Amino acid sequence: MEKKNIDWGNLSFQYTRTDYRFVAHYKDGKWDDGEIITDSDVVLSECACVFQYAQTCFEGLKAYTTEDGRIVCFRPDLNAERMRDTCIRLHMPPFPEDKFVEAVKAVVKANAAWVPPFGSGATLYIRPFLMGTNPVIGVQPATEYEFRILVTPVGPYFKGGVKPISIRVSDYDRAAPQGTGHIKAGLNYAMSLYNIMDAHACGYDENMYLDPKTRTTVEETGGANFIFITKDGKLVTPKSESILPSITRRSLMVVAEKYLNMPVEHRPVLLSELEDFAECGLCGTAAVISPVGKVNDHGKEIAFPSGMNDMGPYTKKLYETLTGIQMGRIEAPEGWIVEIC
Ligand SMILES: Cc1ncc(COP(=O)(O)O)c(C=O)c1O
């Protein structure tokens, strides 16, 4: 199959309209089978629940080209499961999990010409989303829903690829409901937009959110979980009910333990502990693993010495093993890699 004529190496993390998307509808208490379509526009009533009460949620995963030319995706069943949890929390009917995985496969296969080639540094980002579509004016959930999956080829999330990024400790909390836990991907990202633009204007790449109750423990950033490495080579990741349960982070915990023999601690992490860590990184589907060079806590700068110019040695091993598994260079644990074509 002929690939699209794209400068894959210079893609950034932005939307490109591709040829096909998946769409399914929920009406009279049930989902239809859905289909692959070409029309990228969504036309809805002005009073659709998604516009009035933001009844919508999304997921994010990627498809990769392996060294031997197969197109695969990484643990889509976990995205299906997390979207189900989000839907339940937002009173939306989840799209059945097995059909979710089949739909991901179908839409990636249809757009195979848009999947960046192996070694290009780019990947195909897959964005499933679900919304309440019928008109409501009193506060209530919709009775009709649309589930869609769009795909778009993307480059690195942070400008400069694997150059260490800088973060500030945020004075803001995100959406209040996030603090109530269990919102998962359904947290309202619009509540973080002012803060991310402000961080950029102040010269930072991202915000570090603290737990809204005590403001003493580390939560996550706007679009990724944290990982830390202790001086003696342990992986530590923050445990909190109010952060997104990152699939990348959960996978890295397995990679560290089973592939790299690193001890793993998943526990609350105090802001005051940061200066004791040797390495810090952000992890997520979009961020992959992005090394953090420094964190600024209201003027006090915490630098991670081994991450100032490049990735620290443990972060690098984690990065290479994870991406090796995703690109088919390293054997994956059972069920992690789903072959598409
Ligand atoms: C707020 C937030 N945290 C963490 C993550 C990482 O999750 P995952 O590894 O499942 O992509 C994301 C999404 O990429 C996110 O938006």
PDBQT file of the ligand as one rigid body, heavy atoms in Angstrom, charges set to zero:
ROOT
HETATM    1  C1  LIG A 401      -4.118  13.863  32.352  1.00  0.00    +0.000 C 
HETATM    2  C2  LIG A 401      -3.408  12.712  31.738  1.00  0.00    +0.000 A 
HETATM    3  N1  LIG A 401      -2.636  11.932  32.510  1.00  0.00    +0.000 NA
HETATM    4  C3  LIG A 401      -1.965  10.878  32.014  1.00  0.00    +0.000 A 
HETATM    5  C4  LIG A 401      -2.035  10.533  30.676  1.00  0.00    +0.000 A 
HETATM    6  C5  LIG A 401      -1.280   9.341  30.166  1.00  0.00    +0.000 C 
HETATM    7  O1  LIG A 401      -2.123   8.233  30.042  1.00  0.00    +0.000 OA
HETATM    8  P1  LIG A 401      -1.811   7.082  28.983  1.00  0.00    +0.000 P 
HETATM    9  O2  LIG A 401      -0.475   6.525  29.355  1.00  0.00    +0.000 OA
HETATM   10  O3  LIG A 401      -2.906   6.099  29.188  1.00  0.00    +0.000 OA
HETATM   11  O4  LIG A 401      -1.788   7.724  27.666  1.00  0.00    +0.000 OA
HETATM   12  C6  LIG A 401      -2.848  11.311  29.818  1.00  0.00    +0.000 A 
HETATM   13  C7  LIG A 401      -3.038  10.997  28.400  1.00  0.00    +0.000 C 
HETATM   14  O5  LIG A 401      -2.213  10.726  27.593  1.00  0.00    +0.000 OA
HETATM   15  C8  LIG A 401      -3.539  12.430  30.361  1.00  0.00    +0.000 A 
HETATM   16  O6  LIG A 401      -4.289  13.206  29.584  1.00  0.00    +0.000 OA
ENDROOT
TORSDOF 0
